Amino acid sequence: MPSLTLLGQAVVSGLLAGGIYGLLALGLSLSWGLLRLVNLAHFALALLGAYLTYQLGTAHQLPPWLAAAVIVPLFFLLGLGLHAVFTYFRVTEFTSLLVTFGLAVILESLIQWFWTADYRRYETPYATASARVGPLFIPVLELLAGLTAALLALATWAWLRFTYVGKALRASAEDPAIAAAFGVNHRGQGFLLSGLSAAYAGIAGAFIALISTLAPTQIWAWVGVVFAVVIIGGLANPVGALLAGLLIGVSESVTMAVVTPAWAPLVAFSVLILILIARPGRV
Amino acid sequence: MTTRRRRFGCRLILTALVLLPFAASAAAAPSGPPVRIGGTLALTGPLAPTALLHKLAGEIYVEELNKANGLLGRPVEWILLDDQSKPDVARSLYEKLVTVDKVDLLMGPYATSGILAAMGVAQRYQKMLPHHTFGMPHLAKYEMHFPTAAFGPEPQRTLPTTVFDALAATSKPPKSVAIVTSKFPSAQHQSSGAKEVAEKRGLKVPLYLEYEFGTRDFGAIAARIKDVNADLLWIGALGLDGNQLLEALKKLDYSPPRHFHLFPAPGPLAVAPDGKLALSSTVFEEHPPFLGNAGAARLVPLFKERAAKANVPYPHVDTQAAGSFAAWQLIEAAVTATKSLDDKVLGAWLRKNRVPTLIGTLRFDGPNNYGDDLFKVKQVQDGKWVVVWPKEFAAPGARLLPP
């Protein structure tokens, strides 16, 4: 029987891992839900952001927050560019899977070409810093990533819920023709949203650089679980994505602590299947 | 004979002596169609960082061969393909090497899964397969495979025994061991053996965990390790898993008293602050008595130079590069002795003869072509790996340091 401390620590670890899942799921959920683009390249962009943070930090001694300040606007522009390509080629929801998969493979190859397949580790003095709460330890960087994910999820939710642009985006996703008849510029807003999603990937990348060991193939490590998070959380639902991330993170972590780590990968998909059985109209 | 004539004679002999090496090297320069040796390595994918060491070792060995007399007086060409760390790709590429490229000889890929895939192809076409990193001897049934990962036929028993013997000889032997292992086949195989060996020796095993190869989040696993607080942590990990696990433990303000790493990326662990006094196993390190092994004096400096140029974080010959050199030494020894490129002739010779290599003398007359277990225990001391057990192989002045 696991001790309460072990269970508590597993829940803390799961919540923090869930924060990263939520952060990664945010951009994907928005582009899938509101633009009808299943953007697999989102994971590659996040890893590219991580490598750029690493590069700026190690080769140019730029602190991570300053690196993020450079990378995030850059990624916003990259998102605009990508959307221009998608629009030009009239990429649909289904074909976006293929196109963005290709993009992800290209980005993986470029990352490998530039940084090689060797593992990269961004060593910082605070990499292993933890705060202690009673018997539990809370890693500072993971906590910061979780808080950032929460902040972004809430801000995005408020933006979609209360602003004209947000309402227009939701209207366009619901019925583009009717929204256009009411003067909604879906094309322009699509660019904005695409830029925003890419910028979120940049933010996730900065945290990934600080928390993880980097390897080009890492792109694919997240795909399954983050997809599950997006679907469980509901498309275009930023708060849902965050909560689903936390749910999956905690479920995986508690499984590792109570049963065995080998079962953890089954958790995300088991939860997904259960939710789809309970609510078949989720996607 | 006059003095002048004698002087002339002496000069003639001296001139001949000076010119002799040039003449010999000119005569020894390989010529004719190349001997083509085909193989794959994980040039990309998760195994790529370690496979890079095998690539460097192979390149150096082929260059050195060609600087000398090649094989049978012919230059050697190494046809190296990228298996992307995937056994299915390795299998297809070995098929291509045999049927399309029609290579003369094969060299094995890196790591157990890839080697097992290549072995199937080699067996189908009756090609000899020397290889350097196979960790599950009981699965290698093909009579013409020749391993230089000198685990012996039962590494799941012999390797943990060596490790526990080393620790038992210290002033504070461990009484409990927590075992955490990747599900990568060889790591899982040897770690499950470690559990059995530990229990037979009366050690408590309060924790035995398996995790998926490629796991990134070690938080919950670290919490379980901390919870049991065993005297020894056995990490059946590949690559950087061990580093990541130690980091996750540090975040919980916990350092295992002792930690053994099965297949670590040697450089990152040696230089990491958490890697201090880490234990692992090896067949070669850059210190006596290993430097007296066949080819060490020539190959070690070359590897160090080449690895430094390739920005390898730990530019030293250890188990990985040494195993690779040894595999090439097998080919050279067999071809030179038999003057043949016929796989069956070479295979028969290797099964009958002992071959001195960089990692020691290898034999292939045991079960599944495995000979002696040559593995020793090494420890990170002052940022470098040194052998600490058995004592006769320990680096000069080194001993297994307590936590």
Interface residues (C-beta under 8 A of the other chain):
Chain A: P2 S3 T5 L6 Q9 A10 V12 S13 G14 L16 A17 Q112 T116 A117 D118 Y119 R121 A127 T128 A129 S130 R132 F137 P139 E142 S212 T213 A215 P216 T217 Q218 A221 E252 S253 V254 M256 A257 T260 P261 A262 A264 P265
Chain B: L43 T44 G45 P46 A48 P49 L52 S85 K183 L209 E210 Y211 E212 G214 T215 R216 D217 G219 A220 I221 A222 A223 R224 K226 D227 G239 L240 N243 Q244 E247 K250 K251 L252 D253 A265 P268 N311 P313
